[in-house]
Amino acid sequence: METVDIAISSEELARRKERLETAERLERPDRVPVLHYIGMRYLLPKVGVSFPEYFSGPRAQVEAQLKAGKWLLENVQSDYHRIALWPDFMFVEDAGSFGADVVFPAYDSPWIARPHVLEKNDNLDKLREIDVLRTGFYPRMIDWYGEMKSIATEYQVRFLDGACRSASEYVLPAGAGTIGLLTLATDLCGVENMSVAFYERPQWVHDLLDIVLEQSIRWMDRAVELGGGQTCFCSDLRDHTVFIGDDALAQMSRKLVDQFARPRHKRIADYYHARGFRVEAHNCGKADHLLDYWKDEIGIDRYYGFSYLTNKLKLAELMGGKVPLLGGVSTQLLHDGTPEEIIDYCRQTIEVFAPRCSGGFVLMDGHNVAPDTPVENLNAMTVAAKMYGKY
């Protein structure tokens, strides 16, 4: 068995876990916790793995993610407290399972090819015939999960205090969520086409979204079944929590959100709430017009990676102390700023949220750390939390 040594103690990881879980319970931890969403597009260059190699198979992903987890825990100061190993296709798996063509470039993360699948043929009958559990990326992710679970038994993780864990314990199925019902639909037909269709072909949009909704629920059900309720999304462990997005909403008027998104988001939220799951939402971009939508109309239980562009005071006053809030730090500043600027920005952010969140606030990028962001800038967030994040 191959051993991956990680220069951090299991006791420290347990303290981090407790800090985060306390905040998730809307209680007060010893200080504001800190997380980052650092995807593999950032980490692959750090651990010397190429994009083509990473996507070559499940063994390559196990080995790359073990290296990435070690690098993260040893170099980035935060409350991240575990390694995650999961089948990863960097957010093209949803559209790719609905028939979209995917490009895998040599030096970047994959993207959806143009023209979009519904630009080539906008007859939805063909889309209705797709079985997402049998074609495209979803069944590959199911197969890779099983293979990764087996491959990971060849490795153990040893921490600084000598504690050892089998790497197989860290393997999770991916997909207890969707990139977003509207975002996925847009990936299938294109932003311009979707924007025009809202007004010129509203029934076509409704039909498209109904197809996306039904198939997304089938996939999410399968993912949570595989993991017994525990899954990985955005490289983060989800325990009986489903992710419903949805970035596209931030670019839509509230009128269009109510018309096209609300019935479907309400249905998917009610469905999983009835099964005892928490439901979390996310928005990149300015989402001031969506805050009462998520809280009061959809009834989310967690707002994850919320954008730094969103009005922080409005968000804190509306949701603070009611649902855990994770986000708020400018990804642009993290990439381009200095540690001193980031510490001051985090101080201001903490001063808005800490008094209004009853402990349920996590200082986090909002959202998705850009490649080449300096590590010292990421660590400045934890410096700020230690200086200013006491309750």
Buried (B, 14 or more C-beta within 10 A) or exposed (E): EEEBEBEBBBEBBEBBBBBBBBBBEBEBBEBBBBBBBBBBBBBBEBBEBBBEBBBEEBBBBBBBBBBBBBBBBEEBBBBBBBBBBBBBBBBBBBBBBBBBBBEBEEEEBBBBBEEBBBEEEBEBEEBEEBEBBEBBBBBBBBEBBBBBBBBBEBBBBBBBEEBEBBBBBBBBBBBBBBBBBBBBBBBBBBEEBBBEBBEEBEEBBBBBBBBBBEBBBBBBBBBBEBBEBBBBBBBBBBBBBBBBBBBBBBBBEBEBBEBBBBBBBEBBBEBBBEEEBBBBBBBBBBBBBBBBBBBEBBBBBBBBBBBBBBBBEEBBEBBBBBBBBBBBBBBEBBBEBEBEBBBBBBBEBBEBBBEBBBBBBBBBBBBBBBBEBBEEBBBBBBBBBBEBBEB
